[in-house]
Amino acid sequence: MTGARLRFLAWVVALAGFLAACTPTAGPQNAATAPVSTAVPSGTASFGPVAAEADDTLTPPPAPTTASAPGSPPAAATAQAPHAPAPQPFAVNLYRDGDFVPQYTFDWCVAASIQMAHNLLDDTGGGTWADRAQQSELWEMARARSSDSFNGANPYGWAQVLTESGMGSYRVVSIPDYGEALRTASRAITETGRPVGLVMWSGRHAWVMSGFESLGDPRQFADFSVTGIHVLDPLYPYGSTQWGPSPAPNSLLSPEQLATQFVIREPRRWSSGLPAGYLLVLPVAA
């Protein structure tokens, strides 16, 4: 019995020493743990709270020989980085019933496009441009401001008459890449609220782009993709035996459909100083 009692006392003493060694010197309320930050980095959009993963259980302190880098956060308090927003469907269309105007001769496509541009911008409902005599006058104005061996109106005359008629500043641009041409036109409509002129049939015809649909807002995504283009062809309903039928006013064409008639301008048709490319009569933001 004496030997058993001594062994029991020795076991109690050893257990007390073990418990004393495992007891923390400070309670959880005094532990110097760094707070978890949920702040979003500068320039990054936040779309909800940032989730943090943390271990709420007490863990033994590190061994004295283990060193940690100054200012490094606890391994258990890592924050999940926010994800960039995904592009969403986006659309702009300036067209309203009554904005379309046909060309009254096979030569007056530029003049009819100028009338339609005015109608797309006029929100009074009482100032529609559709008169034949006015279309003839606009045609002569555009011809007088063009230098064209075919004695017609070229995109420079088109842009100048739009500007002089109070529709804001316009300029002619040539873009070698088809997808970039569509993005440039769509971006201009979004930024200015004004239509874009499309030089069709390799420089032989004029359409108006009144709107578009895309995946992504051009103001937020530089690489947004254009999925549809709203167009007005003043030659409707006649079309061309070479280039195809005229789409109905306010048609929404796919990029593939538009590409059958919106093609690279032939450099030999008129001397513009512009490189070969897809020609746009583009509104310029103030």
Secondary structure by P-SEA (a helix, b strand, c coil): caaaaaaaaaaaaaaaaaaaaacccccccccbbbbbbcccccccccccbbbbbbbcccccccccccccccccccccbbbbbbbccccccccccccccccccccccccaaaaaaaaaaaaaaccccccccccaaaaaaaaaaaaaacccccccccaaaaaaaaaaacccbbbbbbbccaaaaaaaaaaaaaaccbbbbbbcccccbbbbbccccccccccccccccccbbbbbbcccccccccccccccccccccaaaaaacccccccccccccccccccccccccc
